Amino acid sequence: MKYYPLFLDITSCKCLVLGAGRVARRKIASLMKANPLEILVIDPYLCREDFFTAFSEEYSLQAEVTYLHRNFKSDDLENVRLAFAATGSSEVNNDFAKLCLQKNIHCNVIDNPVLGDFIVPAHLDYDNLVLALSSSGVSPAFTKALKDDLNNWISKSYVPYLRLLKFLRPLILENVAEYKRADIFRALVAKDFREEIMGLLELRKFPELHRKLAQVLPDAVISEIDDRELIHIKEKQ
């Protein structure tokens, strides 16, 4: 199946996760990163205390959800925008997905994605850089392998470089005339310049990095950069 690539702002969305097992908890942890308006979790088997304990042990944080220890009712879909069928029963997941789609609620079905209308692709999340990957169902194993390869490549060089850009942006906005900013932003990401900056960051050659940045940044910006900031950019996980 050919999917339409999309990044969705769910800060004003109520989300419902049907099920509270390990896979459902992984969905919940991922949802929490996007700060939805509310996450409603419904499961008749796992009691509230056991759910919160399991989630805390697995993700080292408190689950920010509304938890209902009971069977699902159709009224639970009121105001829901995004739903996940994540129980251990294919029949329950199927029935839930059908009801969601009848109500024009987007639904993801963990054990049979074609029954829903969206998937959650393999993705890499580095705070400011998010990459989503899909083989359109041809080979999830290949998608995972590609994700691992990209992670090894990106996390080493591109993530520290993006942190540097994040650090520099407000300094440029504050100290550079508006008509000059676009040229500076383009110069910072030009291929040869970018690759040299990434190499200097990787090798922790901060004096050389200062001199290289000074080729495109005015003194008012360069004077705001010290080695402590660069070390933090390089070492932050």
C-alpha positions as CSV (number, residue, x, y, z in Angstrom):
1,M,0.0,0.0,0.0
2,K,1.2,3.5,-0.8
3,Y,1.0,5.9,2.2
4,Y,0.9,9.6,2.2
5,P,3.8,10.9,4.4
6,L,2.6,13.2,7.1
7,F,3.7,14.8,10.4
8,L,0.8,15.5,12.7
9,D,0.3,18.1,15.4
10,I,-1.7,16.4,18.1
11,T,-1.5,18.9,20.9
12,S,-5.2,19.6,20.5
13,C,-6.2,16.0,20.0
14,K,-7.7,13.4,22.3
15,C,-6.2,10.0,21.7
16,L,-7.5,6.6,22.7
17,V,-5.4,3.5,23.1
18,L,-7.4,0.3,23.4
19,G,-5.3,-2.2,25.3
20,A,-2.6,-1.8,28.0
21,G,0.0,-4.5,27.2
22,R,3.6,-4.1,26.2
23,V,2.9,-2.9,22.6
24,A,0.2,-0.6,23.8
25,R,2.5,0.9,26.3
26,R,5.1,1.5,23.6
27,K,2.4,3.4,21.6
28,I,1.6,5.5,24.7
29,A,5.2,6.4,25.4
30,S,5.6,7.6,21.8
31,L,2.3,9.6,22.0
32,M,3.4,11.3,25.2
33,K,6.4,12.8,23.4
34,A,4.0,14.7,21.1
35,N,2.0,16.2,24.0
36,P,-1.5,15.4,23.0
37,L,-4.5,17.0,24.7
38,E,-5.4,13.7,26.4
39,I,-4.5,10.0,26.2
40,L,-7.3,7.7,27.2
41,V,-6.3,4.1,27.8
42,I,-8.9,1.3,28.2
43,D,-8.2,-2.3,29.2
44,P,-10.4,-4.7,31.2
45,Y,-7.6,-7.0,32.2
46,L,-4.7,-5.0,33.6
47,C,-5.6,-3.1,36.7
48,R,-4.6,0.6,37.0
49,E,-1.8,0.0,39.6
50,D,-0.2,-2.7,37.5
51,F,-0.4,-0.6,34.3
52,F,1.3,2.4,35.9
53,T,3.9,0.3,37.6
54,A,4.8,-1.5,34.3
55,F,4.9,1.7,32.4
56,S,7.2,3.3,34.9
57,E,9.6,0.4,35.0
58,E,9.8,0.2,31.2
59,Y,10.1,3.9,30.4
60,S,11.4,5.5,33.7
61,L,8.6,8.1,33.7
62,Q,5.0,8.4,34.8
63,A,2.3,7.6,32.3
64,E,0.3,10.8,31.7
65,V,-2.9,9.2,30.8
66,T,-6.5,8.7,31.8
67,Y,-6.8,5.0,32.6
68,L,-10.1,3.0,32.6
69,H,-9.9,-0.6,33.9
70,R,-13.0,-1.8,32.1
71,N,-14.4,-2.9,28.7
72,F,-14.6,-0.4,25.9
73,K,-17.9,1.4,25.2
74,S,-18.8,3.2,22.0
75,D,-19.3,6.4,24.0
76,D,-15.6,6.3,24.8
77,L,-14.9,7.6,21.3
78,E,-16.5,10.9,22.0
79,N,-14.2,13.8,20.9
80,V,-11.4,11.2,20.0
81,R,-9.3,12.2,17.0
82,L,-6.7,9.4,16.9
83,A,-7.2,5.8,18.0
84,F,-5.0,2.7,18.4
85,A,-6.3,-0.8,18.5
86,A,-3.6,-2.5,20.6
87,T,-5.2,-5.4,22.3
88,G,-4.2,-9.1,22.1
89,S,-7.4,-10.0,20.3
90,S,-7.6,-9.6,16.5
91,E,-11.4,-9.7,16.7
92,V,-11.6,-6.9,19.2
93,N,-9.1,-4.8,17.3
94,N,-11.1,-5.4,14.1
95,D,-14.4,-4.4,15.6
96,F,-12.9,-1.3,17.3
97,A,-11.3,-0.2,14.0
98,K,-14.5,-0.5,12.1
99,L,-16.3,1.6,14.6
100,C,-13.6,4.3,14.5
101,L,-13.7,4.5,10.8
102,Q,-17.5,4.7,10.8
103,K,-17.1,7.8,13.0
104,N,-14.3,9.2,10.8
105,I,-11.7,8.7,13.6
106,H,-8.2,7.8,12.3
107,C,-7.3,4.3,13.6
108,N,-4.1,2.3,13.7
109,V,-4.4,-1.5,14.2
110,I,-1.2,-3.1,15.5
111,D,-1.7,-6.6,14.3
112,N,-3.3,-5.9,10.9
113,P,-2.5,-2.3,9.7
114,V,-4.7,-2.6,6.6
115,L,-7.8,-2.6,8.8
116,G,-7.0,0.9,9.9
117,D,-6.3,4.0,7.9
118,F,-2.8,4.9,9.1
119,I,0.4,3.3,10.3
120,V,3.1,4.5,12.7
121,P,6.3,4.1,10.7
122,A,9.7,3.2,12.0
123,H,11.3,6.5,12.9
124,L,14.3,8.1,14.4
125,D,13.7,11.0,16.9
126,Y,16.5,13.3,17.8
127,D,14.3,16.1,19.3
128,N,14.7,18.6,16.5
129,L,15.3,16.1,13.8
130,V,12.7,13.4,13.1
131,L,12.9,10.9,10.3
132,A,10.1,8.5,9.4
133,L,10.7,5.3,7.3
134,S,8.3,2.9,5.5
135,S,8.7,0.2,2.9
136,S,4.9,0.4,2.3
137,G,4.5,-3.0,3.8
138,V,7.0,-4.7,1.4
139,S,9.6,-5.5,4.1
140,P,9.4,-4.3,7.8
141,A,12.7,-6.1,8.4
142,F,14.4,-4.0,5.7
143,T,12.9,-0.8,7.2
144,K,14.4,-1.7,10.6
145,A,17.8,-2.5,9.1
146,L,17.7,0.9,7.3
147,K,16.7,2.6,10.5
148,D,19.7,1.1,12.3
149,D,22.1,2.1,9.5
150,L,20.7,5.7,9.4
151,N,20.9,6.0,13.2
152,N,24.6,5.0,13.2
153,W,25.3,7.6,10.4
154,I,23.1,10.5,11.6
155,S,23.7,10.4,15.3
156,K,27.5,10.7,14.9
157,S,27.6,13.9,12.8
158,Y,24.3,15.4,11.9
159,V,22.7,15.5,15.3
160,P,25.5,17.6,16.9
161,Y,25.5,19.8,13.8
162,L,21.7,20.4,14.2
163,R,22.3,21.3,17.8
164,L,24.9,23.8,16.7
165,L,22.4,25.4,14.3
166,K,19.8,25.5,17.0
167,F,22.3,27.3,19.2
168,L,23.3,29.8,16.5
169,R,19.8,30.7,15.2
170,P,18.7,33.0,18.0
171,L,22.2,34.7,18.0
172,I,21.9,35.3,14.3
173,L,18.3,36.7,14.6
174,E,19.5,39.0,17.4
175,N,22.7,40.3,15.8
176,V,22.3,40.2,12.1
177,A,20.2,42.5,9.9
178,E,17.1,40.8,8.5
179,Y,18.2,41.2,4.9
180,K,21.5,39.3,5.5
181,R,20.1,36.4,7.5
182,A,18.9,34.1,4.6
183,D,22.4,34.2,3.0
184,I,24.0,33.2,6.3
185,F,21.5,30.4,7.0
186,R,22.2,29.1,3.5
187,A,26.0,29.4,3.9
188,L,25.9,27.4,7.2
189,V,24.3,24.4,5.5
190,A,26.2,24.5,2.2
191,K,27.6,21.0,1.6
192,D,31.3,21.6,1.8
193,F,31.0,24.0,4.8
194,R,28.6,21.7,6.6
195,E,30.9,18.6,6.2
196,E,33.9,20.5,7.5
197,I,32.0,21.8,10.5
198,M,30.7,18.3,11.3
199,G,34.3,17.0,11.1
200,L,35.6,19.7,13.5
201,L,32.8,19.0,15.9
202,E,33.5,15.2,15.8
203,L,37.3,15.8,16.4
204,R,36.6,18.5,19.1
205,K,38.8,21.0,17.3
206,F,37.1,24.0,18.8
207,P,39.6,26.7,17.9
208,E,39.5,25.6,14.2
209,L,35.7,25.5,14.5
210,H,35.6,29.1,15.7
211,R,37.7,30.2,12.7
212,K,35.6,28.3,10.3
213,L,32.3,29.8,11.6
214,A,33.9,33.2,11.4
215,Q,34.0,32.8,7.7
216,V,30.2,33.2,7.5
217,L,29.2,34.7,10.9
218,P,29.8,38.3,12.0
219,D,31.9,39.1,15.1
220,A,28.8,39.9,17.1
221,V,27.8,36.3,16.8
222,I,31.2,34.7,17.1
223,S,31.8,36.6,20.3
224,E,28.8,34.9,21.9
225,I,30.2,31.4,21.2
226,D,32.6,29.8,23.8
227,D,34.1,26.3,24.0
228,R,31.8,25.3,26.9
229,E,28.8,25.7,24.6
230,L,30.5,23.7,21.8
231,I,31.4,20.9,24.3
232,H,27.8,20.8,25.4
233,I,26.6,20.6,21.8
234,K,29.1,17.8,21.1
235,E,28.5,15.7,24.2
236,K,24.8,16.0,24.7
237,Q,22.9,12.8,24.3
